[in-house]
Structure formats: C-alpha cells, structure tokens
Amino acid sequence: MKSSSSLPKHLYLVRTPASQHLHKPSPETMGAKGYNLHRMTQAGLNVPVALVIGTHYTHAPQDCYLPVFSVGLHALEESTDLLFGDDRNPLILSVRSGAPVSMPGMLETLLNIGLSDHTLPGLVRQTGNPRMAWDAYRRLVASYGEVVAGLPASLFEAEIDRVTQGQDERLLDFSQLRQLTRSFLGLYETHAGRPFPQDAREQLSGAIEAVFASWNADKAVQYRRIHQIDHDMGTAVILQRMVFGNTGGHSGAGVGFTRDPGTGEPRLWVDFLANAQGEDVVSGRRNAHGHATLAAVAPDAWKQLQASAQALEQHFGDMQDFEFTVQDGVLHMLQTRSAKRTPLAAARIALDLLDEGLIDSAEALHRTQAIDAAALGTVRMVASDDPDNAPAPLAQANPACSGVVSGAIALDAQAVERLAQQGLPAILVRQDAETSDIAAMQGAQGLLTQRGARTSHAAVVARQMGKTCLVGCTALHIDEAARTVQIGSQTLAENEVITLDGNDGAIYAGQATSALVPDTALRARLEELRSQHHGKGARHHKH
C-alpha cells in the first residue's frame, strides 16, 4: 500500500490507524478540518479515509489536478480497495472545504461525487440497497447543479414538492427516487445548457474547483470581515470516502456538541436525522431530532458516540462540535472543531475543564479573560404582576441560543437595514436558517425560522454572534408577497413587534420585559480563579 509519506507536498492522506508520515501536518497547511481528522485518527476514532488537498492551492486550484489525479486518487483507492469511476466497485467521495480557521457553513461541500449512470449499478451491488443509491444520486445532481452549475436550489426543491405531495421525502421508494433522479437530470440539462457530467473525473474536477472558489463567495468574505480573519490564508479541500446515512432505519446523520453550547452543562447536545445525509442537518432546510432518536434507531452507535465525545474532549482539551454519520448501525466520525459558545457557557466550560484536570488554571484564566463576570447569567422574561393576564405564546420552536429579545419582524436583509437606520431592533424571520443571511443576522437581534436544526450552520453562527435564535417553528408560515407571517393562529405584518424566548422556545406577540438573572455561583467561581492569580504575574498562554 502506498504510504502517505510518498505523496507529493501539499497532499495528505488521513486514515485509521493514524498515518505517521504526513508532511508537516498543521492547520495552516491542511486546514483545521483536515488536521483535526488526522488528530481524530490518532485518538483512535473511526474516521473514513481522506485525501487533503492543502491550502497552498487556493489561489491556483488548477495546479492541484495533476498530483491529485496521478498520485492522490490512487492512494485513496489503495486505502479503500475501491476504484473511482468503476462500474463494479466504485469509490464515492465527499468533497469538503476546510479553512485553517472555523467558518461554519460559509464554504461549500459536495457529497456523492463519482455517482453516475455508469457507477450506480456498482454501488447497488456493493450495498444491496437500490433505494439508497438512487437517493444519493438525486442528491448529487441537485447539489452539483446548485454549487457547480449555479442553478437555484428552488428548481430541485419544487420538483421534490411535486413528487412528495407533502409527505417526507425519506419515505419515497427506490422507483420514485429513480424517477426523481431522471427529472433532476432533465432539469439540470435544460437549465445548465449541458448534460450532467457522467465522467467521474470531470465531476471531481468541478467539485474541487467549486469548493476552492467558495473561499471568495460573498458570504465567506463577509464572515472573514466580521471576524477579522485573514483573506489570504485560503482553504484546504478534503476528498473523503463517503459513508451513507441514508441506507435505512439503522442509519442517519447528525451534529453534536460535547456540552451544551448555550449553558455549558456537561451533557451531549445532539441533533440527529434518521435515514439522511449530513447536509440535511447542517443546511438549515430540515428539522432534526435529539439524541433519543439516535438511541432508538442505533443504540450501539449512540453508546459509541458517547465514548467518542469523551475521547474528543480528552484529546483536544476543549468542548467540541462534531459531525457524524451512522451507516447500518456503525458510527463514523466526519469532523470536529472547538465549538462556538455563549460567554456563559465559555465560563462554565473553562472552569469545569479545570476541575476535571483537562486544562490548568493559566489556560482557564486565558479562556475567560474577556468575559465580564457581572454579565454572567441568563436573560429571562419578567413575570407579570397579574398571572391571569400573562401573555400566551403564539407558538413554540426549538431554542438554539438562549436569551429573550423583542423586535420588529424583518423578512430579509433589506428590512433589517431599514429598521436599523430607524434605530429599531429587528427579528429576522425566515423559512430556512441559511448562512447566506449572515449580514442580516449581524444586524438583527434575533432569528426565527420555520425549518432548521439547532446545530445548523446558521444557528451556530447566530450563537457565536450572541443572537437569540429559535429554529424549526412548524407553526410559522411566511407570505413573502403579502409581507406577512402567520404564527399559530395569528397573522402579523412585517414591522410588527414579536418576542422570542430562547430559554423555553416560546414566541409572543408584542414587546416583553426581560431582565438578567445572575448566575451567582458561576460568578463566584470565576472571581475565585481570578483572585488566585491576582498579583502573581501568571503568564497567560494557549496550549
């Protein structure tokens, strides 16, 4: 088998057991995602084999094609005993971005690369699962159309709606999915002006180029500007063997946090969607379920996940945000990163990790130095003096970030900007939690969506920005033409005021009074840490 040390510079093979001869692995050269995949294999976790195309190629992607196709792809094939583009034993790939700094949802991902009319029978032969193969193929055509060919996602979503007639698309059988794929192929050819590429290498070239190009997409540039990230660092591109969460009842995809990112409580915080692929959870276009669903459909994988989460914290010394796929009951870890969290959670987690011996007091002090101890607590609604006149909520949603916020309804970025110019707080109300809304999210005080999971990329970004966020409100319906929203039984016009309670997920009409309820115990723990170091001249450092 080809060793990873024989790969050309700027290509890295990641596999379990851990590769020992990577070329100077670092987040700067292979991106944080690729580097963390390497570290996960070192921690003994089950990670699908991957080839990382280094950040070096961001500004000249065409230079990577010769080493990738002449050497890198062969290393992947030898590590998996599969052949890319083969009609009997095909290697199917995901193509993911991975910048040196975490940029959740800002860069592109493509799944199921290598599927075609030619290779689909081989995938069916490998898995014995024609339904999964056709489901993966139709997903590829739609995502490739959107990301590579620049077609609107609504083109394919409308066709799904026409076929499903309101039922969950996961209930479609293989013949319906085969027909849906044929429809997608027709839509692609009509609107892209050329057929969907059936050659696996052409698909892969297009996917690699699109992922590198997403580094310069508007939302990515805005995110870097907001967070003062260097525009020149570039992104890596990761080619990883596909594992399929859409193989049936004992499979699925999920995103999790090793602790609660809102409060810091030491408990697994998981969103899981059975019989689905990862983009269903993180895209913001689907609602998801908690860990109870995972425990029910794949109990062994749930036990493996609990052990893996513990191993991640031990290895990285911090709370992690991870993605995973369960294929036929087997857990595969796809990525991990230090998780975005609220200041309240940041303080509790640092102090808990100190108590658990995973970090020392200097590191705990470093992680909490920017936190205002007096602000530690949870913003809650002030109860009415007259309980009989307490407001009734219009509807419930899934809280993705705590707090209470009131503001005028805004249906797009322009509405948020108009309200801001008038000095009025805005609540961005959307069907999906999309990361393309980053500018609007920055200007708004809160986010409410009809669809989306607590761990979707947009919810993660909202949490990082400190915005109260409610997702998956099934009682919300938006009328873009009339510029109104229906929440439960009540219809409200844009600019009318609503209140989001991110603590219990309730939505109210009108303005609410709220106040900070201090976490006195946490404040005392933080002040004690600071007083112990006061006057000692302790040097702060990062591990």
N, C-alpha and C positions, 0 to 999 in steps of 0.2 A: 504493500500500500504506500502510496506517495506520502512522505512526511510533510508536515506543514512547513518545515524549515526549507524545503526545496521550492516553495512558492516564490515568485518574484516579489521584490519590495513593493509595499503598499497593498498587497493582498494577504489576507489572514484566514486560516482555516480554524474554525471553532468546533470542537466535538467533545463528546463524553466517551471514555475518560479524557481529562483535560489535555489539550495539546501543550507540549513542553517547549516548543521551539518557535514560538511566534516572533516575528521581527519587532522587537522593542514594543510590546503592546502598551498602549496608553490611550486615554480618552481623546487626546489631541489627534493621534494618528488613525485610530479605528473607530472614533466616535464613542460616546458614553454607552450607547446601547450595545454595540459590538463588544466593547471592553467588558461591560457587565455580563454579557453572555459568557465570555471567557472566564470571568470570576465565578459565575454560577456553576460552570463545569468543574472548577477547582473545588467548589463546595459540595460536589457530588450530586448535584441536581440533574434531573432528566431533561436535557436540552437538545432539541433537534439539531443535527449538524448544519453548520452555516459557513458561507464564504463571505468575508467582509472586504468590500472594496473601499480602500482608505479615503480619508477626507482630501488627500492630495489631488484627487481627480475632479473635485467640484467644479473648478473653473475651466476644465478641458475634458469633459466626460468621454469624448471620443477616444482619448488616449488609453482608456482602460479596456477597450474591447479586445485588442489583440491578446494581452495577458489573461483576461477573463476567459475568452473562448479557446485559447490554445492550451492553457495550463489550469486555471482556476476551476473551470467547469469539470474538467477531468478529475480533479482532486475531490470534488463533491460527489461525482459519480462513483469513484472508487470507495469513498467512505460510506456510501449508501447501498452499493450493489444495484443501482438503478441507472438508467440511461436517459438523458434529457432528449425529448422528442421521439423516443422509441415507441413503436406501436404495440409492443407486448409487455414491457416492464418500464413504464415511463417514470422519470423523476419530475415531480411537480414542485414548483418553488413559490415561496412568497418573496416579494421584493420590498424591503422596508428601508426607511430613512433612519439615520442615527447620528445626530449632531453631537459635538463634544459637550454641549450644554442642553439640558432637557427643554424641549419646545413642544409641549403636548398638543398633538393634533394639527400642528402648523405645517408639517411636511407630509408628503404623500406615501401611501402604502398600496401595493397591489398584491392580491392573493391569486392562487391557482394558475400562475404563469406556466405555460407548457401544455395546457389542455387545448385540444382541437378535435376536429372530426377524426383526425388520424390517430390521436393518442387516447381518446376517450374509451374505446374498447379495451385498451390495455389497463386503464385504471379500474374499469369494471372487473376485469379478470383478476387484478391484484386484490381487490377488496370484496368482490362478490356483492357489490352494492350499487346497482344502476341508478337508484334514486339519488344517492349522494353525488355520483359522478355528474349527472345532468344538473343537479343543483349547483355544484361547483362551477360547471361550465357556463351556466347562465349568469352567475355572479361575475365571472371573469369578463364576459362580453360587456356587461353593464359598467363595471368599474374601469375597464380598459377604455371604453367609449368616453367615459366622463374624464378620466385622468390624462389619458394619452391623446385621444382624438378631440377632446374639448367639447364633447356633447353634453347637453343638460341632463342632470340626473332624473329630472321630472319625466323625460322621454320614456325611460325604462320603468319608473315608478308607476306611471299611468297605465302601462301595459300590465304590470303586476295587479293593479287595482281592477283592471278589466277582467282578468282571468280569475282572480280570487273572489270577486264579488263580496268583499268584506270579511272573508274568512282568513285565518292566519296562513300566510304563505308556506309555513313549515308543515302544513297539513296536505300540501299538494303531493300527488303520487308521481312516480317517475315518468309516466306518459304525459302528464300535464306539464311537468318540468321540461321534458324533451320538446314539447310544443312551444313552451315559453322561450326556450333557448333559440329555437328556429325563428320565432318572432323577433327576438333581440338581434339575431344575426341579420335579419332583414332591415330592422330599424337602423342598425349600425351602417350597413352598406348604403341605405338611402340617404342618411343624414351626414355621414362622413365622406360620401362620394367615392368610396372604395370598399371592397370586402374586408371583413375582419381578418387579420393576418392568421393564416393557418400554419405558418412555419414557426416552430418553437423559438428558434434563434432570433427571428425578426421580432417576435413578441418580447423576448427578454431584452433585446437592444432598446426597444421602445420604452419598456418599463424602467430600465436603468436611467435612460435619458430623462424621462418624466420625473423621476424621484430627485435626481440632481437638479433639474430645473425648478422644482418646488422650493428650493432654497431661496429663490428670488421672487416667489409669489408675493402678492401684496400683503396677505395676512402674516406671512413669515417675516417680512420686512418690518411691518408694524409691531409685531411681537418683540423683535430684537430692539427696535427703537424704544418701546415702552420699558423693557427690562435691561437696556443698556448692554446688549450683547454684541460682540464684535462681528461685523458683517463679513469679515474675511476668513473666519475660521472654517466655514464650509461644513458639509455633511458627509458622512460615510453612507454607503448603500450596502444592505445586507441581503444576500441571497440565501434563503433558509429552506430546508426541506419542509414541505407542507405536512402538517398534521391536521386532520379533519374533525372538527367538532360537529359536523352536520351528518354524521353517519347513523343517527337514530337515537333511540331512547336513552342509551347509556353514554351519551356524548354531549358536548356543549362547549361553550366558550365563556370566559369570564375575566374580570378585572378585580383585583383586591388590594386592600391596604392592610399591612400587618397590625395597625392600630387605627382607631377612629380618627380620621384627619380633622374632624371638627372639634373634638373634645380631648383627644389624646388618650382616651381609655384604652387599656391593653386588651383589646379584643379584635379578632379578624373582622374586617368590614368588606364584604364581598358582593359583587353583582354578577349574576350568572344567568345565561340564557341557554336552555337545553336545545339540542339539535340545531346548533347555529355556529356561525363563524365569528371571529373576533371583532370584525368591523361592525357587526350588528350591535355590539355592546358599546364600543367607544365612539361610533359615528354620531350618536345623538338622535338617530332616526328610529330607534327601537326602545321599548321599555324592557327592563330586566327584572329579575327576581333576586332574593337574597340567598344566603348560604344554605338555607333549609331545602331549597330546590336541588342544589348540588348534592347535599347529603342524602336526599331521597333517591335521585336517579343514579348516583355513582358513589355509594358510601365509602368504598375503598379509596377512591380519588380524593374525597373530602378529608379522610384521615391523612393521606399523603400530602395534601395541601397544607394542613395544619403543621405537619412536621417540616415541610419546605419553608413555610413562613418563618418558623422559628430559626431554621438554618440560615435564612437570608439575613435576619437581624443579627445573629451571632457573627456572620461573615462580614457584613457591611457596617455594623455598629450604629445603625440608624433605622428609623421606620422606613419601610419600602412600599412602593406602589408597583404591583407586578401584573403581568398578563399571562394567562394560561389557557390551554386547550385540553379537554378530555376527549380522547378518541377511544371508543369501545371500552370505557372504564379505566383507561390508563392516563395518568396525568403527565402533561408535557409543559414545562416552563418556557415561556417565549421571551420575556424581558423583565427587567427590574430596574428601578431607579429610586433615589431618595424622594420621598413623597412630598408634594405640596401640602401645606397645613396652615391652620389659623394660628395666630400668636398664642392663643390659649392652649392649643394642642402642642405647639412648639415648646412652651414652658414645661408642661406636664411630661412630655416625652423625654426631654433632656434630663429632667430630674429623676424620672423613673429609670432611664438607662444608666444614670449614675448609681442609683440604688442597686440596680441589677449587676453592676460591675462591668458593663459593656463599654462605658466611657469613663474618663477620670474627671475630677472636679474642674480642671482647667478647660477641658473641652466643653463641659456642661455650661460653664461660665461664658465661653466664646459663643455657644449656640443661643444663649439667652441675653446677650449683652444689649441688643437693640430693643428688647421688649420692655414696655412701660408696665411695671408691676401694678401700678394703681389702676390700669385699664384691664387687668385680668378678671374675667367674669363673663357672663352671658347676658346679652341684651334680651329682655323679656317684656311682654305686654303688661301694662299696669292694669290690674283688675278694676272693674267698675265698682263704684261705691254701692250701686244698686244691682245686685246679682240678677234680678228679674229683667233688667234692661241690658244685660250683657249682650254684645253683638253675636249673632250666629254666623258661623263661617259659610261662605258661598260654596266651597268645595275643599277637598283635600288633595295633596300631592306628596311626592317623596322629597323630604328635605335633603339637599346636597350640601348646604352650608348654613350654619345656624345664624341667629340674629332676628331682629324684627325691623322691617323697613316699610315706609309708606311713600308712594309716589304716583305720578300720573302715568297712565297707560301709554306706552310708545310701541308701535308695531315695527319700526325699523330704525336704522341709524340716523336718518334724517330727522325723524320725530324726536329722538333723544337729543340731537344737537339743537333743535328749535327750543325744546324745554330748557336745556342748559343755558341758552342765550337769555332766556327769561328768568334765570335763577331758580328754576323749579326742578325738584328731584324727579327722576323718571324710573319707571319699572319697564324693562324690555320684555315684551310678551311675544313669544314665537311658537311656531308649531314644533320645530326641532331645535335642539341645543347644538348649534353649528359653530365651529371655531372661526368661520369667516365673519362672525359677528363681533370680533374682538374689539374693534373701535367703538361699537355701540355699547358693549359690555363695560368698557372702561368709563364711558360717560354716564352709564346708568347706575342706580343704587341697588338694583336687584334684577333677577332674571327669573321668569316663569315660562315653562314650556309644556306643551301638550304631550310630547314624546321625549324619550331620552332616559338614560340611566344615571344614577348618582355618580358613577365613575366615568361617564362620557368625557371626552377631552374638553368640551366646553364647560362642563361642571367643574372639572379640575382647574381650569383657567379662572373661572369665576371665584372659586375658593381661594386661589392664590392671590387674587385681587381684593379679597375681603368682602365680596358681594354676597348678600343673602340670595340663596338660589333654591328654587323648587322646580322639580322636573317630573315628567310623567303624569301630568294632571289630565286624566281621561275625561273629566267633566268640562274641559276647556275647548271651545270651538271658536276659530278666528274667521271673520268675514273680511278679507283684505279689501274687497271692492267697497263695502259699506264703511270700512274703518271702524268696525265694532268687534267686541268679543263677547261671547256668551260663557259665563262661568256658573255652572249649575243651572239654575232656572232664571238667572238674572242676566240681562244684556246691558253692557256698558260701552260707551263710546270712547274712542281714543281721547286722551287728555283727562278722562275721569280718574279719580284717585282710588287706588286699592292698597291694601296692606298685606304683606307676606310675612307669615310667622315661620321662620326657618327652624324653629325648635320642635314644633309638632306638625308642620306641614299644612297648616290652615291658611286659607285665603279669605280676606274680608273686604267688603266694600267700604270706602272712605278711609279717613285718617285715624290712626290709632296712637295712643300714648304709650311710650316704652321707656324703660329705664335699665341701666346696667345693674345686674345682681352680682356683686363681687364674689369671687372665689377666695375667701379669706385664708383657707388652708393652703392653697397653692401660692398665694402671695407670700405667706409666712415662710414657706419652703424656699422660695426664690430669694427672699430677703436674707434668710439664714445663709444660703450659699454665698451671696454677695458679701455679707458681713465677715464670713470666714476668710475671704480673700482680701478684704479691705486692708490696705496698708502693708500687705505682704509683697506688693510688687510682682504678683504672679504673672508670668508671661502667658498671654493667650495664644494658642496655636491650634491649627487644624491638624487632625491626624492625617 
